[in-house]
Amino acid sequence: MVGPMVDRNSGPRTDHKVLFADAGDMGVVPSQSVELVVTSPPYPMIEMWDECFAEQDSEIQPGSGWPAFKRMHAVLDRIWSEVHRILVPGGIACVNIGDATRTIKGTFILYPNHMRVLSQLVRLGFNPLPAILWRKQTNAPNKFMGSGMMPPGAYVTLEHEYVLIVRKGDKRIFGQEQDRVRRCESAFFWEERNNWFSDVWFDLKGTGQEMLEGKARGRSGAFPFDLAYRLISMFSIKGDTILDPFLGTGTTMLAAMAATRNSIGFERDENLKTEFVTRTKEIVAAANTRIQERLESHVRFVRERFKTHGRFGYQNRHYGFPVVTRQETSLFLNPLLGVRGGEGDTFNAEHGMMSEVDQEDWAWFFSAAEAERPLRRRRAANPEALQLNLFHDQAADGN
């Protein structure tokens, strides 16, 4: 196990507010007050969402095909306008959206939801950034549609979704010292960056999906916990406010709790409240498991990289283990200590801070003669002193 001892009395608190209302009017959220939006809207022309759209526009007739597609997206356009208003300059919106396939009057058609959403976001003034494709896991043994093995009427199976990424204006500025400190602590590991910032994700099976099974998943169309957690870690810093205008059963809010961010969520269906409250009781264990997985994954990476690259150039000052870049030296993952309900539909999360670190003696571990011996642990009285014999010259391996 790798990780810090935790001081339960001095950690940060984050606030999380659920609003059971239509996100087409988010007037209670001040303009330019949210740093990141992570959401997945109802997908137009997917049958399970027909009723949802019809409730908001009685003129929608799904069987009409393209006219229905157009009106459904007009419903979503109201929300995208509000998203643009509430984001800070440099704020980012991540929209998980899938295309739809549907047979209308005997004709099979693809309805390109991602193209329509992106065009509206650009029309509002957002700057598009490279998008992510995430490949959804499927258990289907027969991956064909249409006429089976006979050309030309077979159809490609749709097994991916898009994460559209747009930014309001140019890069966000961190002018205050306290913001720069929070940003440094919010860093991700070098090897995580190489995986997360790829344009295709194959590995999202959803670490926390066991938190949401059965009827609620079908009603909400929830995306994997790790998708929201990853995006929040990539595009925000600790203490930021994350907003989801289609909260559903609260995956984005739970991921914000796990990542030491504040959050706001809008949800039209108040029947999902019970499911969300239940999930808040499970998030402490799930969040800390995810944090532990990240730390242990990094330790495995360190061991493997040492075999091919030798000693590392930098050391994380909180955990004591080696890291590839200087930007990782202040990285710290606050454990989640508890979540309690406050007034109304507000929840408060308490996070742990570093008290005293029980570090690996990495200098001993990475000595050439001892590298294959089992790890032993001891408390480092002066972690900075380890740098004298832990790290070789930066130029030796190009780091």
N, C-alpha and C positions, 0 to 999 in steps of 0.2 A: 504494500500500500504506500502510495506517495501522496503527501499532502500536509498542510499546516495544522498545528493546534489552533483552536478557534477561541477567540474572546467573544463570548455571547453578549457582552454588555456594550460594546462600542461599534458594532457594525452599522452599515447604512440601512435605511428603511426606504421602501418603494411603495407607491400608491397605485391602485388599480381600480378603475371605475367602469362599471357596466351600465349602459344606457339602453333601455328597451324602447327604441324609437327608430324611425326611418332615417337612415343616414343621408337621405337627399337634403335634409336640413340639419346641419350640425352647428347651428348657431350658438350653442352653449360652449363650443370649443373656440377660443379666441383665434383670430387670424395669426399665422406665423408662430404657432406655439407647439408644433409637433415636429420631431426630427425625422421620424421614419414611419411609413405606412407599409404594413405587411398584411395582405388580404387575399382571399379567393372568393370572387362573387359567384352567384348562381350563373350557370353556363346557359346562355340562350340556345334554344332548340334542343336541349337535353330534356327528355320527357319528364324526369323527376322534378324539374323546375317550372313546368308549364303553369301550374296552379299559382306558384309564387308570383310570376310575372302577370298573370291574369288578374290577381288581386290588386295590382297597382295600375293596370291599364285594361279595362274591360273590353277594349276594341281588339286586343290581341287574339288571333285565331291561329294556333300552332299549325293547323292543317293547311294554312295559306302559303307556307314556305317562306320565301324571301320577304314578303311584307311583314310576317311575324318576326323574323330575324331583325328587321329594321326597328320595329316598335320595341322589342325587348331591349335592344341596345340603347334606345332612347331613354328607357327607364334607368339604365346604369349610368348614362351620361350625367345625370344630375349629381350622382355621387362623385364622379371624377372631378367635376367642377369644385365641389367642396374640398376634396383632397388637395387640389391645387391651392385653395385659399388657406388652409390650415397649416400647410408645410412651411417650415422656415426656409430662408434662402439657402440653397445648397442641400435642402432636405431631399430624401429619396423615397420613392414609392416602388414597392415590389408587388406585382399583381400576378398571382398564380391563376392561369386560365387555360382551359382545354378547348380545342375545336370540337364540333359536334358532327355526327353523321346521322342522317335520318332519311327514311324513305317516305316521300310525299307523292301520293297518287301514283304509286308504282315506280317512281324514279328515285334512285339512291343518290344523295347529294352530301358533299362536305360543306359545312357552314364554318367559315374561318373566323372564329371568335377572336383569336389573338390579333389578327390583322385589324379588325374593326376597333378593338379596344385601344391598340397602339396608335392608330390614326387619330382617335379622339384625344388621347393624352398629348400627342404632338400638337394638335389643333389648339389645345388649351395653353400651350407654351412650354410644356416639359421638353427637356432634352433627352432623347432616347440613348441609353447605354446598351452595351452588348447583353443580349438576353441569355437565359439558361433554358436548356431542354432537360427535363428530368424524366427518365424512363421508368414508367410505372411497372411494378412487378405483376406478372400475370401467370395464372395456372392453366390457361386455356391450352389443351393439347393440340388443337387444330387451328393454326393461325392463317385462316383464309376466310374471305367473305365473297359472296356473289356466286359465281359458277364453279367454284371448287378448282379443279385442275385444268379447266378448259379456258384458253384465251378467247377473246380479250376481255371477258366480263367479270373476272375476279378482282377483288379490291384489297388494297393494302390494309392490314390491321392497324388501327390507331392505338398506339401503346405509349404515347408520351404526352406530356403537358408542357406548357411554357411558363417560365417566370419572367415576365416583362419587367425591366428595370429602367426607371426614368428618374431624372433629377431636375429639381426646380432651380434653374440658373446654373452657375458655375460651382466649383468645389466649395464645400463648407469651410469657414474660417474659424480657427480656434485661437482667439485673441487673448483670453484670460489664462493665467497660469493654472488655476484650478481645473480648467477644461483640458489643458494640455496634460496634466497629471492623470485625469480620468481617461483620457485617450490612450496614454501609455499603458495604464493598467488593463485596458480593454483589448490589447493586442491579441492576435492569434498566433499559433505556432507556424513556423516556416513551412512545415510539411502539410499543415492544414490549409494554408494559403494556396499551395500548389494543387490541392484537391478541390477546395471550395470554389476557387475562382476559375475552374474549368467551365466551358460552355455546355458540357453535357454531364449530367449526374446519373450514374448507374447504381450508386450505392445506397439510395434512399429507401430503405425498407421500413424506416420509421421506428427509431429506438423506443419512443414512448407511445407507440400505437396501441400497446396493450391497455393503455388507460382509457381507450374509447372503443368499445365493441358493441355489436348488436344494433338495436333500433336507432339509437342516437346517431350513430355513424351514417346510417341511411338517410336520416332526416336532415343532417347538416352537410353531408358531403365533405367532411373534414379532411384536410391534408395532414401528412405526417407531422408529428411533433418536431422531429429533427429538421424538417424543412424550414419551419418558422424559427426555430432556435438558431439554425445556421445563418439565415438571412439577417436576423437581428444582430448576431455576433459580427457579421461581415460589414454591416452598413450603419451601425450606431455605436455609441459609447455608453458606459455605465452612467446611470442617472438620466439618460434621454427619455423622452416620452414616445412610445410606440402606439399607433392607432390602427385599429381594424374596423372598417365600416360594415363588415359582414362577419360578426364575431362567431356565430354559430354556437358550438359547445366550448369555445374559449381557447382553442389551441394557441393562437397568437399571444393572448394574455398570459397563459401558463408559461410559454416560452420566455416572455418578458420577465416574469418572476424568476425563472431559472437563471436568466442572464443579468440580473440586477439592473433592470430598466423599469421605468414607470409605464403604465399603459392605460388606454381608453378603448372601449369596445362598444359598438352599436349593434343591436340585434332586434329585428322586428318581431321574432317569435319568442314571447315570454315563456312558452312551455319548455324551452331549453334551459331555463334557469336552474332547475333541480339537477340536471346533468352537470352543469358547470360547477355548482357548489360541491357536488360529489368529487369532481376532478380536483378541486383545490385542496381536498384532503389527501390526495395522492401525490401531489406535485412535489412535496419536499423530498420524498424518497426518490422519485424519478429524476428530479433536478440534480441531486447530489450523486446519483448513479452516473448521470451523463457527465458531470464534472470529473468524477473519478475515472471514467473511461477515457476522457481526453488526456488526463495526466498520465495514466498508465500506457496509453497509446504513444505518448511522446517518449516515455522511458524506453519502450520497445524500439522506437525509431532511433533514439540515441545509441542504443546498443548496436543496432545494425549498421548505422552510419559510421560508427567508430571503426568497424572492421575494414571499411573501404577508404575512409577519409582521415582516420586518425583523430587526434585531439581536436576539440572544438575551440572556437575563438571567444565565446562569451558564456556567461553564467547567469541564470535567473536569480535575482537577489532574494526572492521570496522562498523558492523551493530548493535552491541550491544545485539544481541539475543543469547540465550544459544546454545551450541553445545555439542556433546557427547564426543569428543576427543580433545586433545591438538593440533593435526595436523590441525584442522579446525579453529583455532583461528585467522589465518592470511588470510583465504579465502576471496577473493574479486573478483566480477564479473564486469569487465569493461564494461560500456554501450557503444554501438556503436553510434557515433555521426554523421558520414557521410562517404560516399564513393565517390571518384571522379576519373575520368579517367585521367591518365597521358600520357606520351609519348607512342605511339604505342598501344600495348595491355596490358599496365601496369595500375593497379588500386591502389590507396592509400586509406587506411581506417584510420579514426581518432577515437580514443577511449577516453572515459572520465576517470577521476581520482577522488578520494575522495577529497572533499574540506572541508566540515563540515557535520557531521553526525546528522541527526534528528532521534535519537534512541528511541525505545520503552523503557519505564521504566519497565524493566522485573522484577526487584526486587519487585516492587509493584504488578505486575501481578501475580507473583508466590507465593505471601504470602498466607498462608493457608486460611486465613479468606476472602481474596479478590479474590480468583482464579476465581470465576464465574462472577465477575462484568465485564462490558464492558471495553475494552482497552481504555486507554487515552494516549495521546502522549505528551511528553515534550522534550526539548533539554537537553541532559545530559552534564552538564558543566565539569564533571570529570568522564568519563566512567569507568576508572580503579577503582574508589572508589566503584562502584557497586559491585565489587567482594566481598567486605567485608560482605555484607548481602545477596548477591544473591546466593552464592554457599555454599553448605554444604561440609563436609569433603569428600574427594575423595573416601574413603573406604566405605562410607555409602551405595552406590548403585553399587559398583564394577566397576565404570568407571575409 
